[in-house]
Amino acid sequence: MTEHLELQHLKGFAARLHLAIHIGSRKKYEPARNVNKALETFTDDLLHQRYESLEEAFSALRSEIGRKLELDDEMLTPELKERLEKLRRSLRKSSCSRCKRKHSLTEYCLPNEKTYEKVSVGGECIAPVKALYLEVYNWVKNEVFFPKVQAPGPAITLATTHRAFERQPEIVRRFAVGGWASVVRGGEANTAVGIDIRERAFGWEQYCLLPYLLLHEIVCHGLQSLDGRGPRTNADPDDAWSEGWMDRLAYRLAWQWLEKAGCGILSQDDRDIAIKQTIELHDARYETGATSFGPSYGREVFDKVQASYGARIAKLQVSSQPITQLSLRLNACTLPKAQRLTLVERFETLAATAPKTLHGACAKFIAHPNFDTLWAELG
């Protein structure tokens, strides 16, 4: 069963999640900044044992929002009032009692027990994240690429986790949210895709990072080694292909996702914040632990190969470009790390010296994915 936050941490994350997606960026509501901050502070109190269940915590938060709407009426803009009302309705819709009835659960999530099964089956309290994950995954499958001809569809499941401060990766320390992926052993291609949460820090800016984080874990890792020609393994952090080339593709796709209609971003101002956050996170991934032929190298070669196709192809959506179809089909092949690096090196050489040869070999591979043939043609 996929891992999820324990109740103590689930309460705070779920409440902050609803607050973030319904209020959006605090920067747009200068007169109501103190109201938003007060709700965040109240939300953080949910982490303590003041409320035994998430049901009680959500009920208390709804009451607090009602008090703010009544007492601070004059300082709230009509738009913010509407958002607060939607937030209150969303909390009621996501309550434990409704989740229990909807998914036929025997009981609520309880303190000091694992929530894995209940949140995986139900999890209405974090429904916005589960919905975003499914939207991103279905977009990749239906509009970008899905390796139906190579193997059965992979099983990719969402997890939510929390780590103590002393064990947080650098990305989580800096951005308050991160992602991870882990191969699940079994007969099918199964990958757990996780979101790492820093306590008392999730807000609109962190929600804005989720499309890129989810795309990275799904595209780079969930759709890797699907041809059944060897065991699936987790990628090394210094892998030029998985953490460089493929991450660059996930980043480009994240831009396309954020710019499309219905991506879950509230307005153009919010979209600008989301893009800024995505750029900063992407760049931060390459600031530490760099090796000569590691992720930075893979990212650079991806850009060189993409540029070698010229201006006409560059005008296409990233999801429709040859490099996207090539990358995802190659990623589905089971290859050792050293061979993936050699592949990146050959791409770099041909992009500079014989782009037509490179493009021809790649086009054949996209149409008929036979890695041995591609390997021979790349020399």
C-alpha positions in Angstrom: 0.0 0.0 0.0 1.3 3.5 -1.0 2.8 5.6 1.9 0.9 8.6 3.1 1.2 11.2 5.9 0.3 10.2 9.4 -2.7 12.0 10.9 -0.7 14.6 12.8 1.0 15.8 9.7 -2.0 15.1 7.4 -4.2 17.6 9.2 -1.8 20.5 8.7 -1.0 19.7 5.1 -4.6 19.1 4.1 -5.8 22.4 5.6 -2.9 24.4 4.1 -3.5 22.7 0.7 -7.1 23.9 0.6 -6.2 27.3 1.8 -3.5 27.6 -0.9 -5.6 26.6 -3.9 -8.7 28.7 -2.9 -6.9 31.9 -1.8 -4.0 31.7 -4.3 -1.1 34.1 -4.0 -1.1 36.4 -1.0 0.5 39.1 -3.1 -2.8 39.9 -4.9 -4.6 40.7 -1.7 -2.5 43.3 0.2 -5.4 44.6 2.3 -6.2 41.1 3.5 -2.7 39.9 4.1 -3.3 39.7 7.8 -6.4 37.6 7.3 -4.6 35.1 5.2 -1.7 34.9 7.6 -4.1 34.4 10.5 -5.7 31.5 8.7 -2.3 30.0 8.1 -1.4 30.3 11.7 -4.7 28.7 12.7 -4.0 25.9 10.2 -0.6 25.3 11.8 -2.3 24.8 15.1 -4.0 21.8 13.7 -0.8 19.9 13.9 -1.2 19.7 17.7 -3.4 17.4 19.6 -6.0 20.1 20.1 -8.2 18.2 17.6 -8.0 14.5 17.7 -9.4 13.9 14.2 -9.2 15.7 10.9 -13.0 16.0 10.9 -12.8 18.2 14.0 -9.9 20.2 12.6 -11.7 21.0 9.4 -14.8 21.9 11.3 -12.8 24.3 13.5 -11.2 25.9 10.4 -14.6 26.4 8.8 -15.8 28.2 11.9 -12.7 30.3 11.9 -13.3 31.3 8.3 -16.9 32.2 9.2 -15.6 34.5 12.0 -13.2 36.2 9.6 -16.0 36.8 7.0 -18.2 38.3 9.7 -15.7 40.4 11.7 -13.4 41.5 8.9 -16.1 42.2 6.3 -15.1 45.8 5.5 -11.4 44.9 4.8 -12.2 42.0 2.5 -12.5 42.5 -1.3 -15.6 40.9 -3.0 -13.3 38.5 -4.8 -11.6 37.4 -1.6 -14.9 36.9 0.2 -16.0 34.6 -2.7 -12.8 32.7 -2.4 -13.2 32.3 1.4 -16.8 31.0 0.8 -15.5 28.5 -1.7 -12.8 27.4 0.7 -15.4 26.8 3.5 -17.5 24.8 1.1 -14.5 22.8 -0.1 -13.6 21.9 3.5 -17.1 20.7 4.1 -17.1 18.6 0.9 -13.7 17.1 1.9 -14.7 16.2 5.5 -13.9 12.8 7.0 -17.6 11.9 7.3 -18.2 12.4 3.6 -15.0 10.6 2.7 -16.0 7.7 4.9 -19.5 7.4 3.3 -18.3 7.9 -0.3 -15.5 5.3 -0.1 -17.2 2.8 2.3 -14.5 3.1 5.0 -15.1 1.5 8.3 -13.6 4.4 10.3 -11.7 7.7 10.1 -8.0 8.0 10.1 -7.0 7.7 13.8 -4.0 9.1 15.7 -0.9 7.0 16.0 -1.9 4.6 13.2 -0.8 4.4 9.5 -3.2 6.2 7.2 -1.9 4.5 4.0 -5.0 2.5 3.0 -7.6 5.1 4.0 -5.9 7.9 2.2 -5.1 5.8 -0.8 -8.7 4.6 -1.1 -10.4 7.8 0.1 -8.2 10.7 0.9 -10.9 13.4 0.2 -8.9 15.7 2.5 -6.1 15.9 -0.1 -8.3 15.5 -3.1 -6.8 18.6 -4.9 -3.4 17.0 -5.0 -4.7 13.6 -6.0 -6.7 15.3 -8.8 -3.7 17.2 -10.0 -1.6 14.1 -10.1 -4.2 12.3 -12.2 -4.6 15.3 -14.5 -0.9 15.5 -15.1 -0.5 11.7 -15.6 -3.5 11.5 -17.9 -2.2 14.4 -19.9 1.1 12.7 -20.4 -0.6 9.4 -21.4 -3.2 10.9 -23.7 -1.5 14.0 -25.2 2.2 13.5 -24.9 3.1 9.8 -25.0 2.1 6.4 -23.8 4.2 3.3 -24.7 1.3 1.0 -25.5 3.1 -0.9 -28.2 6.1 -1.7 -26.0 4.6 -3.0 -22.8 1.5 -3.0 -20.6 0.8 0.4 -19.1 2.9 1.2 -16.0 1.3 1.4 -12.6 2.2 4.8 -11.1 0.8 5.6 -7.7 0.9 8.8 -5.6 2.4 9.0 -2.1 2.6 11.9 0.4 5.4 11.9 3.0 6.9 14.1 5.6 10.5 14.1 6.9 12.0 15.5 10.1 14.0 18.6 9.4 17.4 17.0 9.9 16.6 14.4 7.2 15.2 16.8 4.6 16.8 16.9 1.1 18.3 20.3 0.2 15.4 20.9 -2.3 12.8 20.4 0.5 14.8 22.7 2.9 14.8 25.4 0.3 11.4 25.1 -1.4 9.4 23.4 1.3 8.3 20.7 -1.1 10.1 18.0 -3.1 9.4 14.9 -5.1 10.7 11.3 -5.2 10.1 8.1 -7.1 10.8 4.5 -6.1 10.5 1.3 -8.1 8.0 -1.1 -6.5 9.1 -4.7 -6.9 6.7 -7.0 -8.6 5.6 -8.5 -11.9 4.6 -5.3 -13.5 6.2 -1.9 -14.1 5.1 -0.2 -10.8 6.5 3.0 -9.4 5.6 5.0 -6.3 5.7 8.8 -7.0 5.9 10.8 -3.8 5.5 14.4 -2.7 7.7 15.4 0.3 6.2 18.0 2.5 7.9 20.4 4.9 5.7 21.0 7.9 4.1 24.4 8.4 5.3 25.7 5.1 3.0 24.5 2.3 1.3 27.4 0.5 0.4 28.7 -3.0 4.1 28.8 -4.1 4.5 25.1 -3.2 1.3 24.1 -5.0 2.7 25.9 -8.1 5.7 23.6 -8.0 3.7 20.4 -8.1 3.2 20.2 -11.9 6.9 20.2 -12.5 7.7 17.9 -9.6 5.0 15.4 -10.7 6.1 15.6 -14.3 9.7 14.9 -13.4 8.8 11.8 -11.3 6.3 10.5 -13.8 8.2 11.2 -17.0 11.8 10.6 -15.8 11.2 7.6 -13.5 7.6 6.2 -13.8 7.9 5.8 -17.5 11.5 4.4 -17.4 12.6 0.8 -18.3 9.2 -0.5 -19.5 10.3 -2.9 -22.2 10.6 -5.9 -19.8 14.2 -6.6 -21.0 15.7 -6.4 -17.5 15.1 -5.4 -13.9 13.8 -1.9 -13.2 16.1 0.1 -10.8 16.0 3.6 -9.3 18.0 6.1 -11.1 21.3 7.4 -9.6 21.2 11.1 -8.6 24.2 11.8 -10.9 22.7 10.1 -14.0 23.1 12.4 -17.0 20.1 10.8 -18.8 17.5 10.4 -16.0 18.3 13.5 -13.9 19.6 15.7 -16.7 18.2 15.0 -20.2 14.9 13.7 -19.0 14.5 16.4 -16.3 15.0 19.0 -19.0 12.1 17.5 -20.9 9.9 17.4 -17.8 10.7 21.1 -17.2 9.8 22.0 -20.8 6.6 20.0 -20.5 5.8 21.8 -17.2 5.9 25.1 -19.0 3.5 23.8 -21.6 1.2 22.5 -18.8 1.2 25.8 -16.9 0.4 27.8 -20.1 -2.6 25.7 -21.1 -6.1 26.4 -20.1 -7.6 24.6 -17.1 -4.2 23.7 -15.6 -5.5 24.5 -12.1 -3.7 27.9 -11.9 -6.2 30.7 -10.9 -5.1 33.7 -13.0 -2.3 35.0 -15.2 -0.7 36.6 -12.1 -0.7 33.2 -10.4 0.6 31.6 -13.6 3.5 34.0 -13.6 4.3 33.0 -10.0 4.1 29.3 -10.9 6.5 29.7 -13.9 9.0 31.8 -11.7 8.9 29.1 -9.0 9.4 26.3 -11.6 12.4 28.1 -13.1 14.0 28.6 -9.7 13.5 24.9 -8.7 14.8 23.6 -12.0 18.0 25.7 -11.7 18.5 24.7 -8.1 18.6 21.0 -9.1 21.9 21.7 -10.8 23.6 23.8 -8.2 25.0 21.0 -6.1 26.6 17.6 -6.7 27.5 18.4 -10.3 29.9 16.1 -12.1 31.5 16.5 -15.5 29.1 14.1 -17.2 26.2 14.3 -14.7 22.8 15.9 -14.9 24.1 19.3 -16.1 25.8 17.7 -19.0 22.6 15.8 -19.9 20.6 19.0 -19.7 23.1 20.9 -22.0 23.0 18.1 -24.6 19.2 18.0 -24.6 19.2 21.7 -25.5 21.8 21.2 -28.2 19.8 18.4 -29.8 16.5 20.3 -29.5 18.1 23.4 -31.2 19.5 21.2 -34.0 16.0 20.7 -35.3 15.7 24.4 -36.2 13.2 27.2 -35.9 10.3 25.5 -37.6 10.2 22.6 -35.1 10.8 24.9 -32.2 7.5 26.6 -32.9 5.7 23.3 -32.1 4.4 22.5 -28.7 7.0 20.6 -26.7 4.7 17.6 -26.5 4.7 17.4 -30.4 8.4 17.9 -31.0 10.5 14.9 -32.2 12.9 15.2 -29.2 9.9 14.5 -26.9 8.8 11.4 -28.7 12.4 10.2 -29.0 13.2 10.8 -25.3 10.1 9.0 -24.0 10.6 6.0 -26.2 14.2 5.7 -25.3 13.5 6.1 -21.6 11.1 3.1 -21.9 14.1 1.0 -23.0 16.0 -0.8 -20.2 19.6 0.4 -20.4 22.5 0.5 -18.0 23.6 3.9 -16.8 26.9 3.8 -18.7 25.1 3.1 -22.0 22.7 5.9 -21.5 25.7 8.3 -21.0 27.3 7.0 -24.2 24.0 7.6 -25.9 24.0 11.2 -24.7 27.6 11.7 -25.9 26.7 10.4 -29.4 23.7 12.7 -29.6 26.0 15.6 -28.7 28.5 14.7 -31.4 25.9 14.2 -34.2 24.0 17.3 -33.3 27.2 19.3 -33.9 28.6 17.4 -36.9 25.8 15.5 -38.7 22.3 16.7 -37.6 20.6 15.2 -40.6 22.0 11.8 -39.8 20.9 12.2 -36.2 17.4 13.3 -37.2 17.0 10.5 -39.7 18.0 7.8 -37.2 15.7 9.3 -34.5 12.7 9.5 -36.9 13.1 5.8 -37.7 13.3 4.9 -34.0 10.2 7.0 -33.2 8.3 5.2 -35.9 9.6 1.7 -35.1 11.3 1.7 -31.6 14.1 -0.8 -32.1 17.0 0.3 -29.9 19.6 -2.0 -31.5 18.9 -0.4 -34.9 19.2 3.1 -33.4 22.4 2.3 -31.6 24.0 1.0 -34.8 22.9 4.0 -36.9 24.3 6.4 -34.3 27.7 4.8 -34.7 
